[in-house]
Amino acid sequence: MEENKNISTELLSAVKAIKSAILQSQARAVRMISGTQLSLYFGVGLYVSANSRKGKWGTGAIKTISEQLRRELPGLRGFSEESIKKMRTFAEFWSMYINRSPVATDSGREQKQVPIACDNFALSKWSPTATEINRDEFLGISFSHHMEILHKTKNIQEVLFCIHEAVVHQWDKYTLREVLKSGIPQPEHTAPNNFAQTMSSASAAMKAVRMFKDEYLLDYVNVEDIDAQEEDVDERLVEQHIIRNIKRFIMTLGRDFSFVGNQYHLEIYGEEMWSDLLFFNRELNALVAIELKVGKFKPAYLGQLFAYLQVLDDKVRKPHENPSIGIVLCKTANQAYAEYAVRDYNKPMGVATYKTISEMPETMQNALPDIEELKKLMDDDYSENNESDEAIEQ
């Protein structure tokens, strides 16, 4: 790379501006090419669907068509038998959500008169009823991307979420495939986070997304013990409830968590701080710091958590471990605002909320066993077992 030390700041700024314009133009060109291709494949897919599903074509027709196309158009790529069948799958799925020309599937007309539309996704033809589908994002990924997603799920909300993530994070089809291997997170249950921007790879980010929920049920926290006079005291009480029920809390968090400590002492340059709860997750190979808050989410909580993560990474994290992850666990949160607040931090962080037993529907509260009764039953059972053992020994 050529040295730029002789280029003035003004010219470097000009280079940056022109470079940005070039990249934007290239991205638009890619979207146009992708959109044209998708529209063609959609039209061909509808045509093939209309003629092959109802038995108008015989067995092996798609293979015959593919071979003849390659004879008449030497060098043609993307129209193998398998590819044409994928076009049919693509069209059959999206035709349920996007308007298309009715003549493309009009079986009442003679085959030779049925046109194959090549501009199905033109703005003028885009379905006004397809309001939940972001047209730019839909056209912003390749046919291969679409098929990777449709191979994994046919749930429209999951499909749209995967398209959005692929566009936002600019995943190629191989990265997308790796991400999808371990499952698809439900968008409505995804905690606000910046994992995609701060973690080492797309697959690592998606692992973290799947690992943390947007809301946790802490049915062992008794809010009657919490007096809303002093927030820091309230938070310590919630923490004490969790510590007394640490096994249940770990089960609430999910798989592969191990408890490191509470009020974990951290120190840097003579400044002391204490992380509320510290865990280690084997799947993520990372320390996980959880900050408890009894009120509504505030952006300042992220700043506090960020400082903890800095010290954890510098002083506690082992060389083979990934950067530490932080979660603010608060009573309520505006998810859109939390997503906005967390996006510019360069440490992986998320925001989640929790409910206590008093906020559960009364029918569910009544269905839960009483903790004291369970303890009593366990104590009685333990005593009976001991008596039995003593009788056997005698």
HELIX and SHEET records of a PDB file:
HELIX    1   1 THR A    9  SER A   52  1                                  44    
HELIX    2   2 ALA A   61  GLU A   72  1                                  12    
HELIX    3   3 GLU A   81  TRP A   94  1                                  14    
HELIX    4   4 PRO A  102  THR A  105  5                                   4    
HELIX    5   5 GLN A  111  GLN A  113  5                                   3    
HELIX    6   6 ARG A  135  LEU A  139  1                                   5    
HELIX    7   7 PHE A  143  LYS A  152  1                                  10    
HELIX    8   8 ILE A  156  VAL A  168  1                                  13    
HELIX    9   9 LYS A  173  LYS A  181  1                                   9    
HELIX   10  10 PRO A  187  HIS A  189  5                                   3    
HELIX   11  11 PHE A  195  THR A  198  1                                   4    
HELIX   12  12 ALA A  202  MET A  211  1                                  10    
HELIX   13  13 VAL A  223  ASP A  225  5                                   3    
HELIX   14  14 GLU A  231  ARG A  244  1                                  14    
HELIX   15  15 ILE A  246  LEU A  253  1                                   8    
HELIX   16  16 PRO A  299  VAL A  311  1                                  13    
HELIX   17  17 LEU A  312  VAL A  316  3                                   5    
HELIX   18  18 GLN A  335  VAL A  342  1                                   8    
HELIX   19  19 ILE A  357  GLU A  359  5                                   3    
HELIX   20  20 GLU A  362  ALA A  367  1                                   6    
HELIX   21  21 ILE A  371  GLU A  393  1                                  23    
SHEET    1   A 6 GLU A 215  LEU A 218  0                                        
SHEET    2   A 6 MET A 349  THR A 356  1                                        
SHEET    3   A 6 ILE A 325  CYS A 330  1                                        
SHEET    4   A 6 ALA A 286  LEU A 292  1                                        
SHEET    5   A 6 GLU A 271  ASN A 281 -1                                        
SHEET    6   A 6 PHE A 257  ILE A 268 -1                                        
END                                                                             
